[in-house]
Amino acid sequence: MLECDLRIEKTGHADLKAAIAHCEVVGDFGSREMLEDILESEEEHIDWLETQLGLIDKVGIENYLQSQMGE
């Protein structure tokens, strides 16, 4: 599930960057600012997903799931 979410986020990340570049070209700075805020949030989510997947690799899925139960 996390891997699938990461793939989707990365696709959306590329689309957001393209949209920001387009806004820059056409001079739509309001939309560009809004998209940059969304991009920042998406990048934080990508970082979180990559961290979680790294933890799963290091400790195994069973230990990872057990650690999540305590939160």
mmJSON file of the N, C-alpha and C atoms, coordinates in Angstrom:
{"data_MODEL":{"atom_site":{
"group_PDB":["ATOM","ATOM","ATOM","ATOM","ATOM","ATOM","ATOM","ATOM","ATOM","ATOM","ATOM","ATOM","ATOM","ATOM","ATOM","ATOM","ATOM","ATOM","ATOM","ATOM","ATOM","ATOM","ATOM","ATOM","ATOM","ATOM","ATOM","ATOM","ATOM","ATOM","ATOM","ATOM","ATOM","ATOM","ATOM","ATOM","ATOM","ATOM","ATOM","ATOM","ATOM","ATOM","ATOM","ATOM","ATOM","ATOM","ATOM","ATOM","ATOM","ATOM","ATOM","ATOM","ATOM","ATOM","ATOM","ATOM","ATOM","ATOM","ATOM","ATOM","ATOM","ATOM","ATOM","ATOM","ATOM","ATOM","ATOM","ATOM","ATOM","ATOM","ATOM","ATOM","ATOM","ATOM","ATOM","ATOM","ATOM","ATOM","ATOM","ATOM","ATOM","ATOM","ATOM","ATOM","ATOM","ATOM","ATOM","ATOM","ATOM","ATOM","ATOM","ATOM","ATOM","ATOM","ATOM","ATOM","ATOM","ATOM","ATOM","ATOM","ATOM","ATOM","ATOM","ATOM","ATOM","ATOM","ATOM","ATOM","ATOM","ATOM","ATOM","ATOM","ATOM","ATOM","ATOM","ATOM","ATOM","ATOM","ATOM","ATOM","ATOM","ATOM","ATOM","ATOM","ATOM","ATOM","ATOM","ATOM","ATOM","ATOM","ATOM","ATOM","ATOM","ATOM","ATOM","ATOM","ATOM","ATOM","ATOM","ATOM","ATOM","ATOM","ATOM","ATOM","ATOM","ATOM","ATOM","ATOM","ATOM","ATOM","ATOM","ATOM","ATOM","ATOM","ATOM","ATOM","ATOM","ATOM","ATOM","ATOM","ATOM","ATOM","ATOM","ATOM","ATOM","ATOM","ATOM","ATOM","ATOM","ATOM","ATOM","ATOM","ATOM","ATOM","ATOM","ATOM","ATOM","ATOM","ATOM","ATOM","ATOM","ATOM","ATOM","ATOM","ATOM","ATOM","ATOM","ATOM","ATOM","ATOM","ATOM","ATOM","ATOM","ATOM","ATOM","ATOM","ATOM","ATOM","ATOM","ATOM","ATOM","ATOM","ATOM","ATOM","ATOM","ATOM","ATOM","ATOM","ATOM","ATOM","ATOM","ATOM","ATOM"],
"id":[1,2,3,4,5,6,7,8,9,10,11,12,13,14,15,16,17,18,19,20,21,22,23,24,25,26,27,28,29,30,31,32,33,34,35,36,37,38,39,40,41,42,43,44,45,46,47,48,49,50,51,52,53,54,55,56,57,58,59,60,61,62,63,64,65,66,67,68,69,70,71,72,73,74,75,76,77,78,79,80,81,82,83,84,85,86,87,88,89,90,91,92,93,94,95,96,97,98,99,100,101,102,103,104,105,106,107,108,109,110,111,112,113,114,115,116,117,118,119,120,121,122,123,124,125,126,127,128,129,130,131,132,133,134,135,136,137,138,139,140,141,142,143,144,145,146,147,148,149,150,151,152,153,154,155,156,157,158,159,160,161,162,163,164,165,166,167,168,169,170,171,172,173,174,175,176,177,178,179,180,181,182,183,184,185,186,187,188,189,190,191,192,193,194,195,196,197,198,199,200,201,202,203,204,205,206,207,208,209,210,211,212,213],
"type_symbol":["N","C","C","N","C","C","N","C","C","N","C","C","N","C","C","N","C","C","N","C","C","N","C","C","N","C","C","N","C","C","N","C","C","N","C","C","N","C","C","N","C","C","N","C","C","N","C","C","N","C","C","N","C","C","N","C","C","N","C","C","N","C","C","N","C","C","N","C","C","N","C","C","N","C","C","N","C","C","N","C","C","N","C","C","N","C","C","N","C","C","N","C","C","N","C","C","N","C","C","N","C","C","N","C","C","N","C","C","N","C","C","N","C","C","N","C","C","N","C","C","N","C","C","N","C","C","N","C","C","N","C","C","N","C","C","N","C","C","N","C","C","N","C","C","N","C","C","N","C","C","N","C","C","N","C","C","N","C","C","N","C","C","N","C","C","N","C","C","N","C","C","N","C","C","N","C","C","N","C","C","N","C","C","N","C","C","N","C","C","N","C","C","N","C","C","N","C","C","N","C","C","N","C","C","N","C","C","N","C","C","N","C","C"],
"label_atom_id":["N","CA","C","N","CA","C","N","CA","C","N","CA","C","N","CA","C","N","CA","C","N","CA","C","N","CA","C","N","CA","C","N","CA","C","N","CA","C","N","CA","C","N","CA","C","N","CA","C","N","CA","C","N","CA","C","N","CA","C","N","CA","C","N","CA","C","N","CA","C","N","CA","C","N","CA","C","N","CA","C","N","CA","C","N","CA","C","N","CA","C","N","CA","C","N","CA","C","N","CA","C","N","CA","C","N","CA","C","N","CA","C","N","CA","C","N","CA","C","N","CA","C","N","CA","C","N","CA","C","N","CA","C","N","CA","C","N","CA","C","N","CA","C","N","CA","C","N","CA","C","N","CA","C","N","CA","C","N","CA","C","N","CA","C","N","CA","C","N","CA","C","N","CA","C","N","CA","C","N","CA","C","N","CA","C","N","CA","C","N","CA","C","N","CA","C","N","CA","C","N","CA","C","N","CA","C","N","CA","C","N","CA","C","N","CA","C","N","CA","C","N","CA","C","N","CA","C","N","CA","C","N","CA","C","N","CA","C","N","CA","C","N","CA","C","N","CA","C"],
"label_alt_id":[null,null,null,null,null,null,null,null,null,null,null,null,null,null,null,null,null,null,null,null,null,null,null,null,null,null,null,null,null,null,null,null,null,null,null,null,null,null,null,null,null,null,null,null,null,null,null,null,null,null,null,null,null,null,null,null,null,null,null,null,null,null,null,null,null,null,null,null,null,null,null,null,null,null,null,null,null,null,null,null,null,null,null,null,null,null,null,null,null,null,null,null,null,null,null,null,null,null,null,null,null,null,null,null,null,null,null,null,null,null,null,null,null,null,null,null,null,null,null,null,null,null,null,null,null,null,null,null,null,null,null,null,null,null,null,null,null,null,null,null,null,null,null,null,null,null,null,null,null,null,null,null,null,null,null,null,null,null,null,null,null,null,null,null,null,null,null,null,null,null,null,null,null,null,null,null,null,null,null,null,null,null,null,null,null,null,null,null,null,null,null,null,null,null,null,null,null,null,null,null,null,null,null,null,null,null,null,null,null,null,null,null,null],
"label_comp_id":["MET","MET","MET","LEU","LEU","LEU","GLU","GLU","GLU","CYS","CYS","CYS","ASP","ASP","ASP","LEU","LEU","LEU","ARG","ARG","ARG","ILE","ILE","ILE","GLU","GLU","GLU","LYS","LYS","LYS","THR","THR","THR","GLY","GLY","GLY","HIS","HIS","HIS","ALA","ALA","ALA","ASP","ASP","ASP","LEU","LEU","LEU","LYS","LYS","LYS","ALA","ALA","ALA","ALA","ALA","ALA","ILE","ILE","ILE","ALA","ALA","ALA","HIS","HIS","HIS","CYS","CYS","CYS","GLU","GLU","GLU","VAL","VAL","VAL","VAL","VAL","VAL","GLY","GLY","GLY","ASP","ASP","ASP","PHE","PHE","PHE","GLY","GLY","GLY","SER","SER","SER","ARG","ARG","ARG","GLU","GLU","GLU","MET","MET","MET","LEU","LEU","LEU","GLU","GLU","GLU","ASP","ASP","ASP","ILE","ILE","ILE","LEU","LEU","LEU","GLU","GLU","GLU","SER","SER","SER","GLU","GLU","GLU","GLU","GLU","GLU","GLU","GLU","GLU","HIS","HIS","HIS","ILE","ILE","ILE","ASP","ASP","ASP","TRP","TRP","TRP","LEU","LEU","LEU","GLU","GLU","GLU","THR","THR","THR","GLN","GLN","GLN","LEU","LEU","LEU","GLY","GLY","GLY","LEU","LEU","LEU","ILE","ILE","ILE","ASP","ASP","ASP","LYS","LYS","LYS","VAL","VAL","VAL","GLY","GLY","GLY","ILE","ILE","ILE","GLU","GLU","GLU","ASN","ASN","ASN","TYR","TYR","TYR","LEU","LEU","LEU","GLN","GLN","GLN","SER","SER","SER","GLN","GLN","GLN","MET","MET","MET","GLY","GLY","GLY","GLU","GLU","GLU"],
"label_asym_id":["A","A","A","A","A","A","A","A","A","A","A","A","A","A","A","A","A","A","A","A","A","A","A","A","A","A","A","A","A","A","A","A","A","A","A","A","A","A","A","A","A","A","A","A","A","A","A","A","A","A","A","A","A","A","A","A","A","A","A","A","A","A","A","A","A","A","A","A","A","A","A","A","A","A","A","A","A","A","A","A","A","A","A","A","A","A","A","A","A","A","A","A","A","A","A","A","A","A","A","A","A","A","A","A","A","A","A","A","A","A","A","A","A","A","A","A","A","A","A","A","A","A","A","A","A","A","A","A","A","A","A","A","A","A","A","A","A","A","A","A","A","A","A","A","A","A","A","A","A","A","A","A","A","A","A","A","A","A","A","A","A","A","A","A","A","A","A","A","A","A","A","A","A","A","A","A","A","A","A","A","A","A","A","A","A","A","A","A","A","A","A","A","A","A","A","A","A","A","A","A","A","A","A","A","A","A","A","A","A","A","A","A","A"],
"label_entity_id":["1","1","1","1","1","1","1","1","1","1","1","1","1","1","1","1","1","1","1","1","1","1","1","1","1","1","1","1","1","1","1","1","1","1","1","1","1","1","1","1","1","1","1","1","1","1","1","1","1","1","1","1","1","1","1","1","1","1","1","1","1","1","1","1","1","1","1","1","1","1","1","1","1","1","1","1","1","1","1","1","1","1","1","1","1","1","1","1","1","1","1","1","1","1","1","1","1","1","1","1","1","1","1","1","1","1","1","1","1","1","1","1","1","1","1","1","1","1","1","1","1","1","1","1","1","1","1","1","1","1","1","1","1","1","1","1","1","1","1","1","1","1","1","1","1","1","1","1","1","1","1","1","1","1","1","1","1","1","1","1","1","1","1","1","1","1","1","1","1","1","1","1","1","1","1","1","1","1","1","1","1","1","1","1","1","1","1","1","1","1","1","1","1","1","1","1","1","1","1","1","1","1","1","1","1","1","1","1","1","1","1","1","1"],
"label_seq_id":[1,1,1,2,2,2,3,3,3,4,4,4,5,5,5,6,6,6,7,7,7,8,8,8,9,9,9,10,10,10,11,11,11,12,12,12,13,13,13,14,14,14,15,15,15,16,16,16,17,17,17,18,18,18,19,19,19,20,20,20,21,21,21,22,22,22,23,23,23,24,24,24,25,25,25,26,26,26,27,27,27,28,28,28,29,29,29,30,30,30,31,31,31,32,32,32,33,33,33,34,34,34,35,35,35,36,36,36,37,37,37,38,38,38,39,39,39,40,40,40,41,41,41,42,42,42,43,43,43,44,44,44,45,45,45,46,46,46,47,47,47,48,48,48,49,49,49,50,50,50,51,51,51,52,52,52,53,53,53,54,54,54,55,55,55,56,56,56,57,57,57,58,58,58,59,59,59,60,60,60,61,61,61,62,62,62,63,63,63,64,64,64,65,65,65,66,66,66,67,67,67,68,68,68,69,69,69,70,70,70,71,71,71],
"pdbx_PDB_ins_code":[null,null,null,null,null,null,null,null,null,null,null,null,null,null,null,null,null,null,null,null,null,null,null,null,null,null,null,null,null,null,null,null,null,null,null,null,null,null,null,null,null,null,null,null,null,null,null,null,null,null,null,null,null,null,null,null,null,null,null,null,null,null,null,null,null,null,null,null,null,null,null,null,null,null,null,null,null,null,null,null,null,null,null,null,null,null,null,null,null,null,null,null,null,null,null,null,null,null,null,null,null,null,null,null,null,null,null,null,null,null,null,null,null,null,null,null,null,null,null,null,null,null,null,null,null,null,null,null,null,null,null,null,null,null,null,null,null,null,null,null,null,null,null,null,null,null,null,null,null,null,null,null,null,null,null,null,null,null,null,null,null,null,null,null,null,null,null,null,null,null,null,null,null,null,null,null,null,null,null,null,null,null,null,null,null,null,null,null,null,null,null,null,null,null,null,null,null,null,null,null,null,null,null,null,null,null,null,null,null,null,null,null,null],
"Cartn_x":[0.817,0.0,0.874,1.919,2.81,3.554,3.972,4.685,3.786,2.541,1.582,1.351,1.182,0.987,2.194,3.393,4.605,4.65,4.286,4.268,3.295,2.127,1.119,1.622,2.216,2.734,3.817,4.687,5.762,5.209,4.165,3.517,2.909,2.211,1.617,2.665,3.808,4.911,5.383,5.562,5.998,4.95,3.681,2.606,2.568,2.759,2.766,3.921,5.09,6.238,5.967,5.34,5.001,3.977,3.001,1.978,2.589,3.52,4.195,4.991,5.681,6.447,5.519,4.364,3.403,2.887,2.575,2.1,3.15,4.399,5.489,5.516,5.366,5.41,4.274,3.071,1.909,1.701,2.551,2.465,1.354,0.917,-0.137,0.529,0.918,1.702,0.861,-0.415,-1.305,-1.444,-1.709,-1.824,-0.487,0.585,1.918,2.192,1.845,2.074,1.253,-0.001,-0.856,-0.275,0.163,0.735,2.05,2.831,4.08,3.804,2.739,2.347,1.941,1.174,0.761,1.985,2.912,4.131,4.936,5.04,5.777,5.143,3.826,3.116,3.334,3.287,3.5,4.916,5.899,7.282,7.458,6.78,6.83,6.213,5.124,4.478,5.368,6.024,6.959,8.08,8.624,9.682,9.191,7.971,7.408,7.259,6.723,6.539,7.874,8.875,10.194,10.793,10.571,11.052,10.372,9.061,8.321,8.772,8.955,9.414,10.826,11.666,13.009,12.972,12.07,11.916,11.466,10.534,10.054,11.209,12.055,13.211,14.166,14.351,15.323,14.823,13.56,13.073,12.123,11.688,10.724,9.3,8.402,7.011,6.338,6.645,5.997,6.349,7.64,8.073,7.572,7.549,7.036,5.572,4.772,3.343,3.133,3.931,3.812,4.143,5.15,5.509,4.398,3.666,2.572,1.365,1.224,0.098,0.205,1.418,1.618,1.366,1.247,1.09,-0.331],
"Cartn_y":[-1.18,0.0,1.262,1.265,2.42,2.595,1.478,1.557,2.125,1.717,2.225,3.717,4.111,5.522,6.339,5.816,6.518,6.696,5.66,5.78,6.875,6.903,7.912,9.307,9.438,10.737,11.241,10.349,10.762,11.202,10.552,10.975,12.36,12.549,13.85,14.931,14.565,15.504,16.051,15.17,15.594,16.495,16.147,16.964,18.35,18.417,19.71,20.58,19.98,20.755,21.312,20.51,20.974,22.1,21.976,23.015,24.309,24.2,25.387,26.074,25.301,25.87,26.573,25.977,26.595,27.913,27.922,29.153,30.256,29.888,30.859,31.452,30.603,31.056,32.027,31.709,32.546,33.682,33.755,34.857,34.731,33.518,33.282,32.979,34.054,33.892,33.456,33.766,33.307,31.798,31.256,29.794,29.123,29.756,29.192,29.066,30.107,30.076,28.965,28.836,27.787,26.401,26.212,24.926,24.641,25.685,25.493,25.024,25.548,25.091,23.619,23.252,21.85,20.971,21.441,20.683,20.439,21.449,21.295,20.205,20.216,19.195,17.803,17.711,16.426,15.912,16.816,16.408,15.887,16.52,16.029,14.631,14.422,13.109,12.058,12.415,11.492,11.12,12.115,11.839,10.874,11.104,10.236,8.809,8.678,7.346,6.63,7.338,6.728,6.307,7.113,6.763,5.502,5.425,4.249,2.992,3.108,1.951,1.538,2.52,2.218,1.489,1.917,1.238,-0.205,-0.404,-1.763,-2.637,-2.086,-2.847,-3.196,-2.266,-2.473,-3.414,-3.254,-4.014,-5.145,-5.185,-6.2,-5.722,-6.254,-5.798,-6.086,-7.244,-7.596,-6.592,-6.29,-5.332,-3.926,-3.582,-2.264,-2.136,-3.135,-3.091,-3.056,-3.806,-3.8,-2.417,-1.765,-0.422,0.581,0.367,1.269,1.084,-0.079,-0.344,0.482,0.812,1.573,3.057,3.525,4.969,5.4],
"Cartn_z":[0.0,0.0,0.0,0.84,0.884,-0.436,-1.03,-2.307,-3.402,-3.412,-4.395,-4.181,-2.933,-2.608,-3.061,-2.848,-3.257,-4.773,-5.524,-6.994,-7.436,-6.818,-7.172,-6.817,-5.635,-5.201,-6.157,-6.599,-7.499,-8.848,-9.312,-10.558,-10.38,-9.276,-8.99,-8.825,-8.259,-8.063,-9.409,-10.366,-11.705,-12.355,-12.193,-12.765,-12.13,-10.819,-10.137,-10.614,-10.781,-11.271,-12.67,-13.511,-14.86,-14.796,-13.919,-13.779,-13.254,-12.315,-11.786,-12.893,-13.701,-14.814,-15.8,-16.067,-16.982,-16.402,-15.131,-14.489,-14.591,-14.449,-14.571,-15.979,-16.984,-18.377,-18.684,-18.196,-18.522,-17.528,-16.51,-15.558,-14.528,-14.263,-13.269,-11.926,-11.247,-10.031,-8.832,-8.841,-7.774,-7.783,-8.964,-9.085,-8.814,-9.273,-9.04,-7.538,-6.788,-5.342,-4.676,-5.099,-4.548,-4.861,-6.101,-6.504,-5.781,-5.515,-4.774,-3.348,-2.736,-1.397,-1.428,-2.447,-2.594,-2.829,-3.66,-3.949,-2.673,-1.841,-0.583,0.288,0.362,1.135,0.539,-0.781,-1.453,-1.209,-1.231,-0.991,0.434,1.394,2.772,2.863,2.138,2.16,1.501,0.409,-0.245,0.718,1.425,2.402,3.478,3.976,5.013,4.488,3.276,2.695,2.522,2.022,1.835,3.175,4.21,5.547,6.055,5.884,6.35,5.609,4.308,3.526,3.937,4.251,4.744,6.076,6.953,8.243,8.055,7.146,6.872,6.392,5.516,5.028,6.167,7.099,8.177,9.265,9.677,10.837,10.466,9.225,8.795,9.001,8.201,8.22,9.561,10.168,11.435,12.529,12.672,13.694,13.385,12.115,11.73,12.136,11.79,12.126,13.634,14.355,15.812,16.363,15.817,16.29,15.986,14.906,14.546,15.458,16.033,16.933,18.211,18.609,19.834,19.677,18.451,18.225,18.256],
"occupancy":[1.0,1.0,1.0,1.0,1.0,1.0,1.0,1.0,1.0,1.0,1.0,1.0,1.0,1.0,1.0,1.0,1.0,1.0,1.0,1.0,1.0,1.0,1.0,1.0,1.0,1.0,1.0,1.0,1.0,1.0,1.0,1.0,1.0,1.0,1.0,1.0,1.0,1.0,1.0,1.0,1.0,1.0,1.0,1.0,1.0,1.0,1.0,1.0,1.0,1.0,1.0,1.0,1.0,1.0,1.0,1.0,1.0,1.0,1.0,1.0,1.0,1.0,1.0,1.0,1.0,1.0,1.0,1.0,1.0,1.0,1.0,1.0,1.0,1.0,1.0,1.0,1.0,1.0,1.0,1.0,1.0,1.0,1.0,1.0,1.0,1.0,1.0,1.0,1.0,1.0,1.0,1.0,1.0,1.0,1.0,1.0,1.0,1.0,1.0,1.0,1.0,1.0,1.0,1.0,1.0,1.0,1.0,1.0,1.0,1.0,1.0,1.0,1.0,1.0,1.0,1.0,1.0,1.0,1.0,1.0,1.0,1.0,1.0,1.0,1.0,1.0,1.0,1.0,1.0,1.0,1.0,1.0,1.0,1.0,1.0,1.0,1.0,1.0,1.0,1.0,1.0,1.0,1.0,1.0,1.0,1.0,1.0,1.0,1.0,1.0,1.0,1.0,1.0,1.0,1.0,1.0,1.0,1.0,1.0,1.0,1.0,1.0,1.0,1.0,1.0,1.0,1.0,1.0,1.0,1.0,1.0,1.0,1.0,1.0,1.0,1.0,1.0,1.0,1.0,1.0,1.0,1.0,1.0,1.0,1.0,1.0,1.0,1.0,1.0,1.0,1.0,1.0,1.0,1.0,1.0,1.0,1.0,1.0,1.0,1.0,1.0,1.0,1.0,1.0,1.0,1.0,1.0,1.0,1.0,1.0,1.0,1.0,1.0],
"B_iso_or_equiv":[0.0,0.0,0.0,0.0,0.0,0.0,0.0,0.0,0.0,0.0,0.0,0.0,0.0,0.0,0.0,0.0,0.0,0.0,0.0,0.0,0.0,0.0,0.0,0.0,0.0,0.0,0.0,0.0,0.0,0.0,0.0,0.0,0.0,0.0,0.0,0.0,0.0,0.0,0.0,0.0,0.0,0.0,0.0,0.0,0.0,0.0,0.0,0.0,0.0,0.0,0.0,0.0,0.0,0.0,0.0,0.0,0.0,0.0,0.0,0.0,0.0,0.0,0.0,0.0,0.0,0.0,0.0,0.0,0.0,0.0,0.0,0.0,0.0,0.0,0.0,0.0,0.0,0.0,0.0,0.0,0.0,0.0,0.0,0.0,0.0,0.0,0.0,0.0,0.0,0.0,0.0,0.0,0.0,0.0,0.0,0.0,0.0,0.0,0.0,0.0,0.0,0.0,0.0,0.0,0.0,0.0,0.0,0.0,0.0,0.0,0.0,0.0,0.0,0.0,0.0,0.0,0.0,0.0,0.0,0.0,0.0,0.0,0.0,0.0,0.0,0.0,0.0,0.0,0.0,0.0,0.0,0.0,0.0,0.0,0.0,0.0,0.0,0.0,0.0,0.0,0.0,0.0,0.0,0.0,0.0,0.0,0.0,0.0,0.0,0.0,0.0,0.0,0.0,0.0,0.0,0.0,0.0,0.0,0.0,0.0,0.0,0.0,0.0,0.0,0.0,0.0,0.0,0.0,0.0,0.0,0.0,0.0,0.0,0.0,0.0,0.0,0.0,0.0,0.0,0.0,0.0,0.0,0.0,0.0,0.0,0.0,0.0,0.0,0.0,0.0,0.0,0.0,0.0,0.0,0.0,0.0,0.0,0.0,0.0,0.0,0.0,0.0,0.0,0.0,0.0,0.0,0.0,0.0,0.0,0.0,0.0,0.0,0.0],
"pdbx_formal_charge":[null,null,null,null,null,null,null,null,null,null,null,null,null,null,null,null,null,null,null,null,null,null,null,null,null,null,null,null,null,null,null,null,null,null,null,null,null,null,null,null,null,null,null,null,null,null,null,null,null,null,null,null,null,null,null,null,null,null,null,null,null,null,null,null,null,null,null,null,null,null,null,null,null,null,null,null,null,null,null,null,null,null,null,null,null,null,null,null,null,null,null,null,null,null,null,null,null,null,null,null,null,null,null,null,null,null,null,null,null,null,null,null,null,null,null,null,null,null,null,null,null,null,null,null,null,null,null,null,null,null,null,null,null,null,null,null,null,null,null,null,null,null,null,null,null,null,null,null,null,null,null,null,null,null,null,null,null,null,null,null,null,null,null,null,null,null,null,null,null,null,null,null,null,null,null,null,null,null,null,null,null,null,null,null,null,null,null,null,null,null,null,null,null,null,null,null,null,null,null,null,null,null,null,null,null,null,null,null,null,null,null,null,null],
"auth_seq_id":[1,1,1,2,2,2,3,3,3,4,4,4,5,5,5,6,6,6,7,7,7,8,8,8,9,9,9,10,10,10,11,11,11,12,12,12,13,13,13,14,14,14,15,15,15,16,16,16,17,17,17,18,18,18,19,19,19,20,20,20,21,21,21,22,22,22,23,23,23,24,24,24,25,25,25,26,26,26,27,27,27,28,28,28,29,29,29,30,30,30,31,31,31,32,32,32,33,33,33,34,34,34,35,35,35,36,36,36,37,37,37,38,38,38,39,39,39,40,40,40,41,41,41,42,42,42,43,43,43,44,44,44,45,45,45,46,46,46,47,47,47,48,48,48,49,49,49,50,50,50,51,51,51,52,52,52,53,53,53,54,54,54,55,55,55,56,56,56,57,57,57,58,58,58,59,59,59,60,60,60,61,61,61,62,62,62,63,63,63,64,64,64,65,65,65,66,66,66,67,67,67,68,68,68,69,69,69,70,70,70,71,71,71],
"auth_comp_id":["MET","MET","MET","LEU","LEU","LEU","GLU","GLU","GLU","CYS","CYS","CYS","ASP","ASP","ASP","LEU","LEU","LEU","ARG","ARG","ARG","ILE","ILE","ILE","GLU","GLU","GLU","LYS","LYS","LYS","THR","THR","THR","GLY","GLY","GLY","HIS","HIS","HIS","ALA","ALA","ALA","ASP","ASP","ASP","LEU","LEU","LEU","LYS","LYS","LYS","ALA","ALA","ALA","ALA","ALA","ALA","ILE","ILE","ILE","ALA","ALA","ALA","HIS","HIS","HIS","CYS","CYS","CYS","GLU","GLU","GLU","VAL","VAL","VAL","VAL","VAL","VAL","GLY","GLY","GLY","ASP","ASP","ASP","PHE","PHE","PHE","GLY","GLY","GLY","SER","SER","SER","ARG","ARG","ARG","GLU","GLU","GLU","MET","MET","MET","LEU","LEU","LEU","GLU","GLU","GLU","ASP","ASP","ASP","ILE","ILE","ILE","LEU","LEU","LEU","GLU","GLU","GLU","SER","SER","SER","GLU","GLU","GLU","GLU","GLU","GLU","GLU","GLU","GLU","HIS","HIS","HIS","ILE","ILE","ILE","ASP","ASP","ASP","TRP","TRP","TRP","LEU","LEU","LEU","GLU","GLU","GLU","THR","THR","THR","GLN","GLN","GLN","LEU","LEU","LEU","GLY","GLY","GLY","LEU","LEU","LEU","ILE","ILE","ILE","ASP","ASP","ASP","LYS","LYS","LYS","VAL","VAL","VAL","GLY","GLY","GLY","ILE","ILE","ILE","GLU","GLU","GLU","ASN","ASN","ASN","TYR","TYR","TYR","LEU","LEU","LEU","GLN","GLN","GLN","SER","SER","SER","GLN","GLN","GLN","MET","MET","MET","GLY","GLY","GLY","GLU","GLU","GLU"],
"auth_asym_id":["A","A","A","A","A","A","A","A","A","A","A","A","A","A","A","A","A","A","A","A","A","A","A","A","A","A","A","A","A","A","A","A","A","A","A","A","A","A","A","A","A","A","A","A","A","A","A","A","A","A","A","A","A","A","A","A","A","A","A","A","A","A","A","A","A","A","A","A","A","A","A","A","A","A","A","A","A","A","A","A","A","A","A","A","A","A","A","A","A","A","A","A","A","A","A","A","A","A","A","A","A","A","A","A","A","A","A","A","A","A","A","A","A","A","A","A","A","A","A","A","A","A","A","A","A","A","A","A","A","A","A","A","A","A","A","A","A","A","A","A","A","A","A","A","A","A","A","A","A","A","A","A","A","A","A","A","A","A","A","A","A","A","A","A","A","A","A","A","A","A","A","A","A","A","A","A","A","A","A","A","A","A","A","A","A","A","A","A","A","A","A","A","A","A","A","A","A","A","A","A","A","A","A","A","A","A","A","A","A","A","A","A","A"],
"auth_atom_id":["N","CA","C","N","CA","C","N","CA","C","N","CA","C","N","CA","C","N","CA","C","N","CA","C","N","CA","C","N","CA","C","N","CA","C","N","CA","C","N","CA","C","N","CA","C","N","CA","C","N","CA","C","N","CA","C","N","CA","C","N","CA","C","N","CA","C","N","CA","C","N","CA","C","N","CA","C","N","CA","C","N","CA","C","N","CA","C","N","CA","C","N","CA","C","N","CA","C","N","CA","C","N","CA","C","N","CA","C","N","CA","C","N","CA","C","N","CA","C","N","CA","C","N","CA","C","N","CA","C","N","CA","C","N","CA","C","N","CA","C","N","CA","C","N","CA","C","N","CA","C","N","CA","C","N","CA","C","N","CA","C","N","CA","C","N","CA","C","N","CA","C","N","CA","C","N","CA","C","N","CA","C","N","CA","C","N","CA","C","N","CA","C","N","CA","C","N","CA","C","N","CA","C","N","CA","C","N","CA","C","N","CA","C","N","CA","C","N","CA","C","N","CA","C","N","CA","C","N","CA","C","N","CA","C","N","CA","C","N","CA","C","N","CA","C","N","CA","C"],
"pdbx_PDB_model_num":[1,1,1,1,1,1,1,1,1,1,1,1,1,1,1,1,1,1,1,1,1,1,1,1,1,1,1,1,1,1,1,1,1,1,1,1,1,1,1,1,1,1,1,1,1,1,1,1,1,1,1,1,1,1,1,1,1,1,1,1,1,1,1,1,1,1,1,1,1,1,1,1,1,1,1,1,1,1,1,1,1,1,1,1,1,1,1,1,1,1,1,1,1,1,1,1,1,1,1,1,1,1,1,1,1,1,1,1,1,1,1,1,1,1,1,1,1,1,1,1,1,1,1,1,1,1,1,1,1,1,1,1,1,1,1,1,1,1,1,1,1,1,1,1,1,1,1,1,1,1,1,1,1,1,1,1,1,1,1,1,1,1,1,1,1,1,1,1,1,1,1,1,1,1,1,1,1,1,1,1,1,1,1,1,1,1,1,1,1,1,1,1,1,1,1,1,1,1,1,1,1,1,1,1,1,1,1,1,1,1,1,1,1]
}}}
